[in-house]
Amino acid sequence: MGPLLRHSACPVGCFPVAALMPGKAPVEIASGLSIPWAAVAIGDEVIVSQRGTAEIVAYRPGHSLRPVGIVPDFVARGDGGMLGLAVLREADIWLYIYHSTNNGNRIVRMRYSEGRLGNPQIVLDDIPGGRGHNGGRIAFGPDGMLYVTVGETRNLDLPQDLKSLAGKILRMTPDGRVPSDNPFPGSLVYSFGHRNPQGLAWDDADQLWATEFGDDTWDELNRIEPGGNYGWPMLEGRGGNPDYIDPVMQWGTQEMGPSGMAYIGGTFFIAGLTSQRIWAVTIDRDGSADARDHFVGEYGRIRHVLHGSDGNLWFLTNSRSGGNDHIYSVPLVPRH
């Protein structure tokens, strides 16, 4: 059973025809990681979080991994722990970190200077968390706002509750305040009705997209609309109910297990965690979608993908036990 596509996913003309695909075999560029979850570039370095440890590490091509700082009040719990990273470059460089604590989840930011992290500043505290479905991806959008995915923590009452941050995608200013143009006045909630979203990316038209883990039927790629309701727990996958927004694409849960996502040169690259592969998704100007999988079962579980400093696609492997995970680099070539 292949992925199911929905046509006319966006207005005609919002996607390029040109697109990229993985080329020749990936090359290992780093090893010795333990359950890496996110990676972001700062200059010629890549900063990496590892789910089970408070230590943040850096990698520079041709060099060994090195520690850059410890995040206080960190707790490793279930699929929580040290999760998403994002970078803000102002007069200073700030590393934003989503991590678990004894009281749920938290976003902090730490100044990055001379290869070290400074003291943490709390951006948002008491984000719902638990042993499962913590979400955890964070990213700055083209509008300069910080976007955050939050899982429903296995509580089915929360995704449709606009008073709760669980089962939502949030939008906030860099210091954690509510933007004046958010869809729900006074609320960080940007979209709701999510189960466990873990990927964020913007296309060439600055449109936000997100990946989402389903339960036991459908995983999703969603085009995120401000104030949109994505249906969980009433719907999983496409339901055709006008009260909810259907996914643009859906996969059987054994074919996907979507975590991190990157948009590079007209293509969405999605890390298939459960399915142990990378999906490359393109949506052409007429709205027709194309999904192709790569490296099926060759590198184990894949947690995240990003645009590497060498111009290639980089991806992070993510074993269940940790201890010897890797970063790979693979060239990108035009889609044929």
Kinemage of the C-alpha trace (Angstrom):
@kinemage 1
@onewidth
@group {chain A} dominant
@subgroup {mainchain}
@vectorlist {calphas} color= white
{ca met a 1} P 0.000 0.000 0.000
{ca gly a 2} L 1.670 3.201 -1.159
{ca pro a 3} L 1.049 6.741 0.056
{ca leu a 4} L -2.309 8.244 -0.804
{ca leu a 5} L -2.204 11.653 -2.467
{ca arg a 6} L -4.609 14.548 -2.533
{ca his a 7} L -4.570 16.750 -5.605
{ca ser a 8} L -4.866 20.550 -5.587
{ca ala a 9} L -2.987 20.653 -2.300
{ca cys a 10} L -2.207 24.337 -2.780
{ca pro a 11} L -3.083 27.109 -5.233
{ca val a 12} L -1.793 26.520 -8.748
{ca gly a 13} L 1.652 28.010 -9.230
{ca cys a 14} L 2.878 27.925 -5.622
{ca phe a 15} L 5.363 25.082 -6.195
{ca pro a 16} L 8.225 24.800 -8.658
{ca val a 17} L 8.426 22.046 -11.249
{ca ala a 18} L 12.152 21.652 -10.573
{ca ala a 19} L 12.901 19.436 -7.586
{ca leu a 20} L 15.740 17.470 -6.041
{ca met a 21} L 16.183 13.816 -5.069
{ca pro a 22} L 18.904 11.925 -3.174
{ca gly a 23} L 21.749 10.902 -5.456
{ca lys a 24} L 24.530 8.410 -4.859
{ca ala a 25} L 25.065 6.430 -1.650
{ca pro a 26} L 25.211 8.388 1.625
{ca val a 27} L 28.587 8.932 3.313
{ca glu a 28} L 29.005 8.747 7.086
{ca ile a 29} L 30.311 12.056 8.431
{ca ala a 30} L 29.842 11.575 12.198
{ca ser a 31} L 29.405 8.620 14.553
{ca gly a 32} L 29.227 7.863 18.254
{ca leu a 33} L 25.988 9.745 18.861
{ca ser a 34} L 23.351 8.394 21.242
{ca ile a 35} L 19.753 8.747 20.023
{ca pro a 36} L 20.228 12.125 18.303
{ca trp a 37} L 16.964 13.991 17.870
{ca ala a 38} L 17.660 17.351 16.214
{ca ala a 39} L 20.502 19.196 14.506
{ca val a 40} L 20.933 22.825 13.443
{ca ala a 41} L 23.766 24.669 11.727
{ca ile a 42} L 25.696 27.514 13.358
{ca gly a 43} L 28.417 28.688 11.002
{ca asp a 44} L 30.431 25.674 9.907
{ca glu a 45} L 29.310 23.647 12.928
{ca val a 46} L 26.233 21.516 13.457
{ca ile a 47} L 24.751 21.482 16.960
{ca val a 48} L 23.068 18.201 17.945
{ca ser a 49} L 20.662 17.202 20.725
{ca gln a 50} L 20.593 13.625 22.040
{ca arg a 51} L 17.311 12.534 23.566
{ca gly a 52} L 18.674 10.846 26.686
{ca thr a 53} L 21.279 13.354 27.870
{ca ala a 54} L 21.459 16.980 29.022
{ca glu a 55} L 24.691 17.498 27.085
{ca ile a 56} L 24.521 19.367 23.767
{ca val a 57} L 27.292 18.500 21.294
{ca ala a 58} L 28.760 20.116 18.178
{ca tyr a 59} L 30.144 18.598 15.017
{ca arg a 60} L 32.435 20.226 12.464
{ca pro a 61} L 33.235 18.255 9.302
{ca gly a 62} L 36.598 16.583 9.682
{ca his a 63} L 36.610 16.903 13.469
{ca ser a 64} L 35.342 14.844 16.403
{ca leu a 65} L 32.156 15.566 18.303
{ca arg a 66} L 32.679 17.973 21.192
{ca pro a 67} L 30.431 19.049 24.091
{ca val a 68} L 29.278 22.673 24.098
{ca gly a 69} L 27.121 22.825 27.228
{ca ile a 70} L 24.721 21.232 29.691
{ca val a 71} L 21.008 22.076 29.888
{ca pro a 72} L 19.877 22.256 33.539
{ca asp a 73} L 16.654 20.751 34.902
{ca phe a 74} L 16.664 18.151 32.140
{ca val a 75} L 14.729 14.884 32.564
{ca ala a 76} L 14.819 11.887 30.211
{ca arg a 77} L 11.350 10.348 30.070
{ca gly a 78} L 9.700 8.055 27.531
{ca asp a 79} L 9.862 9.688 24.111
{ca gly a 80} L 10.603 12.997 25.812
{ca gly a 81} L 14.013 14.243 26.900
{ca met a 82} L 16.288 16.496 24.855
{ca leu a 83} L 14.324 17.210 21.695
{ca gly a 84} L 14.109 20.110 19.248
{ca leu a 85} L 16.660 22.820 18.478
{ca ala a 86} L 16.396 26.140 16.658
{ca val a 87} L 18.792 29.032 16.058
{ca leu a 88} L 18.146 32.777 16.205
{ca arg a 89} L 20.835 35.091 14.873
{ca glu a 90} L 20.582 38.638 16.208
{ca ala a 91} L 23.440 40.690 17.687
{ca asp a 92} L 24.065 37.437 19.553
{ca ile a 93} L 23.521 33.840 18.456
{ca trp a 94} L 20.885 32.045 20.519
{ca leu a 95} L 20.287 28.299 20.605
{ca tyr a 96} L 16.665 27.423 21.453
{ca ile a 97} L 16.129 24.033 23.090
{ca tyr a 98} L 12.935 22.037 23.739
{ca his a 99} L 13.403 19.559 26.602
{ca ser a 100} L 11.550 17.638 29.271
{ca thr a 101} L 11.532 18.540 32.976
{ca asn a 102} L 9.856 17.139 36.063
{ca asn a 103} L 6.857 19.375 35.305
{ca gly a 104} L 6.313 18.714 31.622
{ca asn a 105} L 8.322 20.268 28.788
{ca arg a 106} L 10.160 23.564 28.467
{ca ile a 107} L 11.766 25.792 25.863
{ca val a 108} L 14.915 27.629 26.886
{ca arg a 109} L 17.411 29.690 24.957
{ca met a 110} L 21.148 29.843 25.577
{ca arg a 111} L 23.611 32.310 24.077
{ca tyr a 112} L 26.210 30.588 21.863
{ca ser a 113} L 29.581 32.320 21.924
{ca glu a 114} L 33.143 31.135 21.345
{ca gly a 115} L 31.939 27.560 20.973
{ca arg a 116} L 30.104 27.378 24.308
{ca leu a 117} L 26.551 27.749 25.560
{ca gly a 118} L 25.771 30.361 28.189
{ca asn a 119} L 23.172 30.318 30.952
{ca pro a 120} L 19.594 29.364 30.023
{ca gln a 121} L 16.716 31.805 29.758
{ca ile a 122} L 13.240 30.266 29.933
{ca val a 123} L 11.138 31.089 26.872
{ca leu a 124} L 8.102 28.919 27.686
{ca asp a 125} L 7.574 26.607 30.653
{ca asp a 126} L 4.974 24.025 31.688
{ca ile a 127} L 4.332 22.756 28.170
{ca pro a 128} L 2.236 19.581 28.514
{ca gly a 129} L 4.412 16.480 28.535
{ca gly a 130} L 4.490 12.863 29.605
{ca arg a 131} L 5.996 9.511 28.729
{ca gly a 132} L 4.566 9.621 25.233
{ca his a 133} L 3.583 11.997 22.433
{ca asn a 134} L 5.689 15.002 23.438
{ca gly a 135} L 6.012 16.524 19.967
{ca gly a 136} L 9.170 18.583 20.363
{ca arg a 137} L 10.124 20.126 17.001
{ca ile a 138} L 10.873 23.864 17.065
{ca ala a 139} L 11.780 26.163 14.168
{ca phe a 140} L 11.821 29.837 13.273
{ca gly a 141} L 9.545 30.698 10.381
{ca pro a 142} L 10.103 33.221 7.591
{ca asp a 143} L 8.108 35.704 9.716
{ca gly a 144} L 10.673 35.550 12.532
{ca met a 145} L 8.266 33.763 14.877
{ca leu a 146} L 9.079 30.536 16.752
{ca tyr a 147} L 6.866 27.561 15.871
{ca val a 148} L 6.574 24.587 18.217
{ca thr a 149} L 4.959 21.155 17.876
{ca val a 150} L 3.319 19.754 21.021
{ca gly a 151} L 1.921 16.233 21.236
{ca glu a 152} L -1.321 15.364 23.016
{ca thr a 153} L 0.560 13.400 25.731
{ca arg a 154} L -1.779 10.428 25.167
{ca asn a 155} L -4.716 12.449 26.527
{ca leu a 156} L -7.479 12.396 23.908
{ca asp a 157} L -9.391 15.236 25.588
{ca leu a 158} L -6.675 17.826 24.923
{ca pro a 159} L -6.178 18.234 21.128
{ca gln a 160} L -9.624 19.854 20.703
{ca asp a 161} L -9.340 21.933 23.900
{ca leu a 162} L -8.122 25.399 22.938
{ca lys a 163} L -7.293 26.136 26.567
{ca ser a 164} L -4.598 23.439 26.484
{ca leu a 165} L -1.307 23.613 24.564
{ca ala a 166} L -1.308 19.819 24.035
{ca gly a 167} L -2.013 18.461 20.544
{ca lys a 168} L -1.167 21.810 18.973
{ca ile a 169} L 1.283 23.736 16.841
{ca leu a 170} L 2.217 26.924 18.668
{ca arg a 171} L 3.454 30.276 17.339
{ca met a 172} L 5.256 32.774 19.545
{ca thr a 173} L 7.675 35.677 19.503
{ca pro a 174} L 11.346 34.860 20.183
{ca asp a 175} L 10.815 35.709 23.864
{ca gly a 176} L 7.716 33.524 24.205
{ca arg a 177} L 4.962 36.139 23.926
{ca val a 178} L 1.733 35.789 21.937
{ca pro a 179} L 1.962 37.521 18.521
{ca ser a 180} L -0.826 40.018 17.931
{ca asp a 181} L -1.815 38.277 14.676
{ca asn a 182} L -2.209 34.756 16.054
{ca pro a 183} L -5.530 33.163 15.041
{ca phe a 184} L -6.875 32.932 18.609
{ca pro a 185} L -6.458 36.237 20.499
{ca gly a 186} L -4.260 35.940 23.571
{ca ser a 187} L -3.302 32.328 22.734
{ca leu a 188} L -0.095 30.719 21.475
{ca val a 189} L -2.181 28.139 19.579
{ca tyr a 190} L -1.671 28.313 15.806
{ca ser a 191} L -3.386 25.053 14.813
{ca phe a 192} L -5.030 22.237 16.782
{ca gly a 193} L -6.423 18.731 16.583
{ca his a 194} L -2.947 17.170 16.301
{ca arg a 195} L -1.769 13.850 17.723
{ca asn a 196} L 2.039 13.917 17.730
{ca pro a 197} L 3.489 16.299 15.116
{ca gln a 198} L 7.283 16.171 14.806
{ca gly a 199} L 8.284 17.884 11.557
{ca leu a 200} L 8.101 21.529 10.431
{ca ala a 201} L 9.131 23.081 7.119
{ca trp a 202} L 8.220 26.057 4.930
{ca asp a 203} L 7.985 25.912 1.143
{ca asp a 204} L 9.021 28.556 -1.410
{ca ala a 205} L 5.759 30.426 -0.832
{ca asp a 206} L 6.460 30.613 2.958
{ca gln a 207} L 3.647 28.123 3.597
{ca leu a 208} L 4.068 26.006 6.738
{ca trp a 209} L 3.839 22.202 6.512
{ca ala a 210} L 4.007 19.600 9.294
{ca thr a 211} L 4.394 15.846 9.628
{ca glu a 212} L 2.330 13.924 12.157
{ca phe a 213} L 2.436 10.438 13.659
{ca gly a 214} L -0.872 8.621 13.393
{ca asp a 215} L -2.135 5.947 15.769
{ca asp a 216} L -2.441 2.617 13.940
{ca thr a 217} L -3.762 3.599 10.513
{ca trp a 218} L -2.457 6.798 8.876
{ca asp a 219} L 0.571 9.062 9.220
{ca glu a 220} L 0.189 12.512 7.704
{ca leu a 221} L 1.736 15.427 5.839
{ca asn a 222} L -0.362 18.513 6.543
{ca arg a 223} L -0.518 21.988 5.061
{ca ile a 224} L -0.919 24.131 8.171
{ca glu a 225} L -3.508 26.895 8.111
{ca pro a 226} L -3.816 29.455 10.937
{ca gly a 227} L -6.570 28.339 13.284
{ca gly a 228} L -6.999 25.055 11.424
{ca asn a 229} L -8.442 21.954 13.096
{ca tyr a 230} L -6.714 18.743 11.941
{ca gly a 231} L -9.234 16.369 13.434
{ca trp a 232} L -7.557 14.260 16.124
{ca pro a 233} L -8.973 12.283 17.884
{ca met a 234} L -12.164 12.279 15.789
{ca leu a 235} L -10.247 11.545 12.583
{ca glu a 236} L -6.988 9.841 11.678
{ca gly a 237} L -5.967 10.561 8.110
{ca arg a 238} L -8.441 11.704 5.508
{ca gly a 239} L -12.078 11.863 6.548
{ca gly a 240} L -13.745 14.267 4.118
{ca asn a 241} L -15.431 16.145 6.975
{ca pro a 242} L -15.586 19.901 6.255
{ca asp a 243} L -15.106 20.658 9.954
{ca tyr a 244} L -11.531 19.327 9.776
{ca ile a 245} L -8.587 19.795 7.440
{ca asp a 246} L -7.542 16.614 5.651
{ca pro a 247} L -3.864 15.765 5.149
{ca val a 248} L -2.329 16.479 1.764
{ca met a 249} L -0.700 13.050 1.916
{ca gln a 250} L -1.144 10.026 4.141
{ca trp a 251} L 0.820 6.822 4.581
{ca gly a 252} L 0.143 3.591 6.400
{ca thr a 253} L 1.934 3.820 9.728
{ca gln a 254} L 4.416 1.050 8.835
{ca glu a 255} L 5.372 2.904 5.659
{ca met a 256} L 6.243 6.161 7.377
{ca gly a 257} L 6.509 7.086 11.077
{ca pro a 258} L 7.328 10.700 10.145
{ca ser a 259} L 9.692 12.729 12.298
{ca gly a 260} L 11.890 15.597 11.077
{ca met a 261} L 11.357 17.315 7.727
{ca ala a 262} L 13.306 19.695 5.486
{ca tyr a 263} L 12.311 21.563 2.336
{ca ile a 264} L 15.209 21.856 -0.118
{ca gly a 265} L 15.029 22.911 -3.753
{ca gly a 266} L 11.359 22.113 -4.296
{ca thr a 267} L 11.299 18.839 -2.340
{ca phe a 268} L 10.064 17.909 1.127
{ca phe a 269} L 12.457 15.371 2.648
{ca ile a 270} L 10.840 13.453 5.516
{ca ala a 271} L 12.654 11.232 8.021
{ca gly a 272} L 10.849 7.889 8.196
{ca leu a 273} L 11.495 6.696 11.738
{ca thr a 274} L 9.283 3.614 11.900
{ca ser a 275} L 9.726 2.766 8.221
{ca gln a 276} L 13.523 3.237 8.235
{ca arg a 277} L 13.684 5.288 5.055
{ca ile a 278} L 13.667 8.820 3.675
{ca trp a 279} L 10.637 10.008 1.737
{ca ala a 280} L 11.038 12.692 -0.938
{ca val a 281} L 7.746 14.462 -1.669
{ca thr a 282} L 7.128 16.972 -4.441
{ca ile a 283} L 3.968 18.859 -5.272
{ca asp a 284} L 3.934 20.361 -8.749
{ca arg a 285} L 2.283 23.522 -9.999
{ca asp a 286} L -0.917 21.724 -10.904
{ca gly a 287} L -1.191 20.393 -7.335
{ca ser a 288} L -0.250 16.819 -8.228
{ca ala a 289} L 1.898 15.101 -5.608
{ca asp a 290} L 4.691 12.583 -6.007
{ca ala a 291} L 6.278 10.552 -3.185
{ca arg a 292} L 9.391 8.400 -3.545
{ca asp a 293} L 11.152 6.466 -0.811
{ca his a 294} L 14.919 6.012 -0.539
{ca phe a 295} L 17.387 3.836 1.415
{ca val a 296} L 14.631 1.540 2.695
{ca gly a 297} L 15.949 -0.407 5.703
{ca glu a 298} L 19.593 0.426 4.908
{ca tyr a 299} L 20.374 2.790 7.791
{ca gly a 300} L 17.851 1.871 10.470
{ca arg a 301} L 15.517 4.388 12.078
{ca ile a 302} L 15.931 7.931 10.750
{ca arg a 303} L 14.952 10.753 13.081
{ca his a 304} L 15.804 13.993 11.325
{ca val a 305} L 16.882 15.498 8.001
{ca leu a 306} L 18.459 18.885 7.282
{ca his a 307} L 20.271 20.900 4.642
{ca gly a 308} L 23.941 20.264 5.443
{ca ser a 309} L 26.802 22.764 5.352
{ca asp a 310} L 28.195 20.918 2.307
{ca gly a 311} L 24.993 21.549 0.350
{ca asn a 312} L 23.917 17.909 0.689
{ca leu a 313} L 21.015 16.332 2.542
{ca trp a 314} L 22.106 15.215 6.008
{ca phe a 315} L 20.184 12.686 8.071
{ca leu a 316} L 20.434 11.418 11.652
{ca thr a 317} L 19.999 7.753 12.533
{ca asn a 318} L 18.134 7.002 15.740
{ca ser a 319} L 18.526 3.558 17.297
{ca arg a 320} L 16.334 2.582 20.210
{ca ser a 321} L 19.239 1.837 22.559
{ca gly a 322} L 21.652 4.581 21.463
{ca gly a 323} L 25.413 4.612 21.702
{ca asn a 324} L 26.437 4.417 18.051
{ca asp a 325} L 24.161 6.566 15.927
{ca his a 326} L 25.392 8.458 12.903
{ca ile a 327} L 25.036 11.485 10.663
{ca tyr a 328} L 25.119 10.783 6.936
{ca ser a 329} L 25.515 13.139 3.977
{ca val a 330} L 23.978 12.391 0.577
{ca pro a 331} L 24.235 14.550 -2.571
{ca leu a 332} L 21.083 15.894 -4.152
{ca val a 333} L 20.402 15.661 -7.880
{ca pro a 334} L 17.586 16.948 -10.115
{ca arg a 335} L 14.409 14.894 -10.136
{ca his a 336} L 13.848 12.977 -13.353
